[in-house]
Amino acid sequence: MFVLIIGVGRVGSAVAKTALSEGHQVSVLDSDPLSHERLDVGQPSSWEASGGQFTLGAALEFTALEEAGIQGADVVIASTRGDNTNILIGQIAQKRYGVERVIVRVSDPARAEWYGSQGMHTISPTRTAIEMFTDALQQEIA
């Protein structure tokens, strides 16, 4: 499976390394040239020597998306810091490039729920944290 991950911070790089180690073809796109270092940390060889692809470019530029391989992606993951950027990347992947499986990180739980109801697979770290804190609190007061 060909996975394109946009945003190579702590989350994106960890998901990329896991997907590559599981035998998937993985391409990543980030605007920060230093983000490449996260991909090499703890690995026996470099990202590229392991079979990964790194593209330096802006997430919302079609040329960068295409250089990273969006037109052939089976799955696109948008894990940048910005909700609006991730949502827009998800919509571009679905509507312009016909990618059926798109996963976007959306910090705002209400927006994540709404976009989820529109057919976009959303991950909300904020919602997850709220649930975990609520569960921990209930265990403490039980």
TANORHU-V567792 format. One record per residue. N is the residue number from 1. SS is DSSP state (H for helix, E for strand, L for the rest). Layout:
# TANORHU-V567792
n ss
N SS
N SS
This chain:
# TANORHU-V567792
n ss
1 L
2 E
3 E
4 E
5 E
6 E
7 L
8 L
9 L
10 H
11 H
12 H
13 H
14 H
15 H
16 H
17 H
18 H
19 H
20 H
21 H
22 L
23 L
24 L
25 E
26 E
27 E
28 E
29 E
30 E
31 L
32 L
33 H
34 H
35 H
36 H
37 H
38 H
39 H
40 H
41 L
42 L
43 L
44 L
45 L
46 L
47 L
48 L
49 L
50 L
51 L
52 L
53 E
54 E
55 E
56 E
57 L
58 L
59 L
60 L
61 L
62 H
63 H
64 H
65 H
66 H
67 H
68 H
69 L
70 H
71 H
72 H
73 L
74 L
75 E
76 E
77 E
78 E
79 L
80 L
81 L
82 L
83 H
84 H
85 H
86 H
87 H
88 H
89 H
90 H
91 H
92 H
93 H
94 H
95 H
96 L
97 L
98 L
99 L
100 L
101 E
102 E
103 E
104 E
105 E
106 L
107 L
108 L
109 H
110 H
111 H
112 H
113 H
114 H
115 H
116 H
117 H
118 L
119 L
120 L
121 E
122 E
123 E
124 L
125 H
126 H
127 H
128 H
129 H
130 H
131 H
132 H
133 H
134 H
135 H
136 H
137 H
138 H
139 H
140 H
141 H
142 L
